[in-house]
Amino acid sequence: MADEKGGTEVKEKAAKPAAAKGGGKGGSSSRSSGEGKGGKRASMLPTEHAGSSKPVPAPRMRERYVQKVRPALSQKLSLTNPMQIPNLEKIVINVGFGEAIKQPRLLDTVVEELSIITGQRPAKKKAKKSIANFGLRQGLEIGAAVTLRGARMWEFLDRFISTAIPRIRDFRGLSTRSFDGRGNYSLGLKEQMIFPEINFDLIEQIHGMDITIVTTTNRDDHALALLRELGMPFKPDEDRKSARS
């Protein structure tokens, strides 16, 4: 009898860890990669930074502009006055998110992703008027935008040209016909996943964005020369046509 009792006790002890591992009724040992504790979505924002205590280095592209691009533009465009040499003024990144009408929570993820991509907290944009066909009411938040200047502007453009653009699928060059006639260049992206800062496992919905590069010149040919010297990959055929005209 003693052996039988001892055997049952061993079986019960061996069964307890297995039951705990299963999680009990309604429990599950696995969790989706986009959820954190308590079923909440995990954040992409980094909690710590290895170089937070070190001084911030000067933007690499800003140094390149001062040392190489400015002299090249002055000679190429025959500009004797240094104030006439084109320069970058700001970069505006805008995301229109119509799904926020029915799912306002998704707009918070867009704001978080823009914060990671640009390093600056974007502002939510509200609808200026109501449109009954789209179920849109005036004052609803349906987008986000961020304006970059100074070091953040140069750092973002450097990452965009050297890292993000090569990750675009079937990329054949940027169009030279996207200038507005006042020296500003705009382009649209279909996916935010081209930026390596975005974690694929935490994406809830794919969305695009519009990027506008504002320069200090009012001439499109000068702005094109500036962006070309900075490394923007324009289409070769369109580049030759614009140069002839």
C-alpha positions as CSV (number, residue, x, y, z in Angstrom):
1,M,0.0,0.0,0.0
2,A,2.8,2.4,0.8
3,D,4.3,1.9,-2.6
4,E,1.0,2.6,-4.3
5,K,0.5,5.8,-2.4
6,G,4.0,6.9,-3.1
7,G,3.5,6.2,-6.8
8,T,0.3,8.3,-6.9
9,E,2.1,11.2,-5.2
10,V,4.9,11.1,-7.8
11,K,2.3,11.1,-10.6
12,E,0.5,14.1,-9.1
13,K,3.7,16.1,-8.7
14,A,4.7,15.3,-12.3
15,A,1.3,16.4,-13.6
16,K,1.3,19.8,-11.9
17,P,4.0,21.4,-14.0
18,A,2.4,20.1,-17.2
19,A,-0.9,21.7,-16.2
20,A,0.7,25.0,-15.4
21,K,2.6,25.0,-18.7
22,G,-0.7,24.6,-20.6
23,G,-2.1,27.7,-18.9
24,G,-5.4,26.1,-17.7
25,K,-8.8,26.7,-19.2
26,G,-8.9,29.3,-21.8
27,G,-5.1,29.9,-21.5
28,S,-2.5,29.9,-24.2
29,S,1.2,29.7,-24.0
30,S,1.7,31.6,-27.2
31,R,1.0,35.3,-27.9
32,S,0.9,37.2,-31.2
33,S,4.1,39.1,-32.0
34,G,2.3,42.4,-32.1
35,E,0.9,42.2,-28.6
36,G,2.5,42.8,-25.3
37,K,1.4,42.0,-21.8
38,G,-2.3,42.2,-21.1
39,G,-3.1,41.9,-24.8
40,K,-1.9,45.5,-25.6
41,R,0.1,46.3,-28.7
42,A,3.9,46.4,-28.1
43,S,5.5,49.8,-28.8
44,M,8.2,50.3,-31.5
45,L,9.7,53.2,-29.6
46,P,13.1,52.4,-28.1
47,T,13.2,52.6,-24.3
48,E,17.0,53.0,-24.1
49,H,19.7,54.3,-26.4
50,A,23.3,53.1,-26.2
51,G,24.8,56.5,-27.1
52,S,22.5,58.8,-25.1
53,S,25.3,60.0,-22.9
54,K,27.6,60.8,-25.8
55,P,27.6,64.2,-27.8
56,V,25.5,64.3,-30.9
57,P,27.7,64.2,-34.0
58,A,27.2,66.7,-36.8
59,P,25.0,65.5,-39.7
60,R,27.1,63.8,-42.3
61,M,25.1,65.2,-45.3
62,R,25.4,68.7,-43.8
63,E,29.2,68.5,-43.8
64,R,29.1,67.1,-47.4
65,Y,26.9,70.0,-48.5
66,V,29.3,72.6,-47.0
67,Q,32.5,71.0,-48.3
68,K,31.5,69.7,-51.7
69,V,28.0,70.6,-52.8
70,R,28.2,74.3,-52.3
71,P,31.4,74.8,-54.4
72,A,30.1,72.5,-57.1
73,L,26.8,74.4,-57.3
74,S,28.5,77.7,-57.4
75,Q,30.7,76.6,-60.3
76,K,28.0,74.8,-62.2
77,L,25.3,77.4,-61.9
78,S,27.7,80.4,-62.2
79,L,26.7,82.0,-58.9
80,T,29.1,84.5,-57.6
81,N,26.9,85.5,-54.6
82,P,27.1,82.8,-51.8
83,M,23.5,83.7,-50.7
84,Q,22.2,82.6,-54.2
85,I,23.5,79.1,-53.8
86,P,20.4,76.8,-53.2
87,N,20.1,75.1,-49.8
88,L,17.5,73.0,-48.0
89,E,15.0,74.9,-45.8
90,K,12.8,72.1,-44.4
91,I,11.3,68.7,-45.1
92,V,7.5,68.1,-44.5
93,I,6.3,64.5,-44.1
94,N,2.5,64.0,-44.3
95,V,0.3,60.9,-43.9
96,G,-3.4,61.0,-44.8
97,F,-5.1,58.1,-43.0
98,G,-8.8,57.8,-43.9
99,E,-9.2,54.6,-41.9
100,A,-9.0,56.7,-38.8
101,I,-12.6,57.6,-39.3
102,K,-13.8,54.1,-38.2
103,Q,-10.7,53.1,-36.3
104,P,-9.2,56.1,-34.5
105,R,-6.7,53.8,-32.6
106,L,-4.8,53.1,-35.8
107,L,-3.9,56.8,-36.1
108,D,-1.8,56.4,-32.9
109,T,0.3,53.7,-34.6
110,V,0.8,56.1,-37.5
111,V,2.0,58.8,-35.2
112,E,4.3,56.3,-33.4
113,E,5.8,55.1,-36.7
114,L,6.4,58.7,-37.9
115,S,8.1,59.4,-34.6
116,I,10.5,56.5,-35.1
117,I,11.2,57.4,-38.8
118,T,11.8,61.1,-38.2
119,G,13.0,61.3,-34.6
120,Q,10.4,64.0,-34.0
121,R,6.8,63.8,-32.6
122,P,4.3,64.5,-35.4
123,A,1.1,66.5,-35.0
124,K,-2.3,65.0,-35.7
125,K,-4.3,66.8,-38.5
126,K,-8.0,67.4,-38.4
127,A,-10.6,67.5,-41.2
128,K,-11.3,71.1,-42.3
129,K,-14.9,70.3,-43.5
130,S,-17.5,67.5,-43.4
131,I,-18.0,65.1,-46.3
132,A,-21.2,63.0,-46.0
133,N,-20.3,60.5,-48.7
134,F,-17.1,59.5,-46.8
135,G,-18.7,59.7,-43.3
136,L,-16.3,62.5,-42.5
137,R,-17.1,65.2,-40.0
138,Q,-15.3,68.5,-39.5
139,G,-12.7,68.3,-36.7
140,L,-12.0,64.5,-36.9
141,E,-8.4,63.5,-36.8
142,I,-7.5,61.9,-40.1
143,G,-3.8,62.3,-40.6
144,A,-0.5,63.3,-39.1
145,A,2.3,65.6,-40.3
146,V,5.8,66.5,-39.1
147,T,8.2,69.3,-40.2
148,L,11.9,68.7,-40.0
149,R,14.5,71.5,-39.9
150,G,18.2,71.7,-39.0
151,A,20.1,68.6,-38.0
152,R,17.0,66.3,-38.1
153,M,16.3,67.4,-41.6
154,W,19.8,66.6,-42.9
155,E,19.9,63.3,-40.9
156,F,16.5,62.2,-42.3
157,L,17.5,63.0,-45.9
158,D,20.7,61.1,-45.5
159,R,18.9,58.0,-44.3
160,F,16.2,58.3,-46.9
161,I,18.7,58.5,-49.8
162,S,21.2,55.9,-48.6
163,T,19.0,53.4,-46.9
164,A,15.3,53.8,-47.6
165,I,15.2,54.4,-51.4
166,P,17.3,51.3,-52.2
167,R,14.7,49.2,-50.4
168,I,11.9,50.3,-52.7
169,R,10.6,47.4,-54.9
170,D,11.1,47.7,-58.6
171,F,12.8,51.1,-58.2
172,R,13.8,52.8,-61.5
173,G,14.6,56.3,-60.3
174,L,12.7,59.3,-59.1
175,S,10.8,61.5,-61.5
176,T,12.1,65.0,-62.3
177,R,8.6,66.2,-63.0
178,S,7.5,66.5,-59.4
179,F,8.7,70.1,-58.9
180,D,6.0,72.7,-58.1
181,G,7.5,75.5,-60.2
182,R,8.9,77.2,-57.0
183,G,11.9,75.0,-56.3
184,N,10.1,72.5,-54.1
185,Y,10.1,68.8,-54.7
186,S,7.4,66.3,-53.7
187,L,7.2,62.5,-53.9
188,G,4.9,59.8,-52.5
189,L,5.7,56.5,-50.9
190,K,3.4,53.5,-50.9
191,E,4.8,51.7,-47.9
192,Q,6.4,52.8,-44.6
193,M,8.3,49.5,-44.5
194,I,11.1,50.8,-46.6
195,F,12.5,52.4,-43.5
196,P,14.6,50.0,-41.6
197,E,13.5,51.5,-38.2
198,I,10.1,49.9,-38.7
199,N,9.6,46.5,-37.1
200,F,7.7,44.3,-39.6
201,D,6.2,42.1,-36.8
202,L,4.5,45.2,-35.1
203,I,2.9,46.7,-38.3
204,E,-0.9,46.7,-38.1
205,Q,-1.6,48.3,-41.5
206,I,0.5,49.4,-44.4
207,H,0.2,53.1,-45.3
208,G,2.0,55.5,-47.5
209,M,3.3,59.1,-47.0
210,D,4.0,62.3,-48.9
211,I,7.4,63.9,-48.6
212,T,8.0,67.5,-49.6
213,I,11.5,68.9,-49.8
214,V,11.5,72.8,-49.6
215,T,14.5,74.6,-50.8
216,T,15.6,78.2,-50.6
217,T,15.5,78.8,-54.4
218,N,12.5,79.6,-56.6
219,R,13.9,77.9,-59.7
220,D,13.3,74.2,-60.4
221,D,16.5,73.8,-62.3
222,H,18.5,75.0,-59.3
223,A,16.6,72.8,-56.9
224,L,17.2,69.8,-59.3
225,A,20.9,70.5,-59.3
226,L,20.9,70.7,-55.5
227,L,19.1,67.4,-55.0
228,R,21.2,65.7,-57.7
229,E,24.4,66.8,-56.0
230,L,23.1,65.5,-52.7
231,G,22.6,62.1,-54.2
232,M,18.9,61.9,-55.1
233,P,18.6,59.1,-57.8
234,F,16.6,60.6,-60.6
235,K,15.6,58.8,-63.7
236,P,18.4,59.1,-66.4
237,D,16.1,59.7,-69.4
238,E,14.1,62.4,-67.7
239,D,17.3,63.9,-66.3
240,R,18.6,64.3,-69.9
241,K,15.3,65.8,-71.1
242,S,15.3,68.4,-68.3
243,A,18.9,69.3,-69.0
244,R,18.2,69.9,-72.7
245,S,15.2,72.1,-72.0
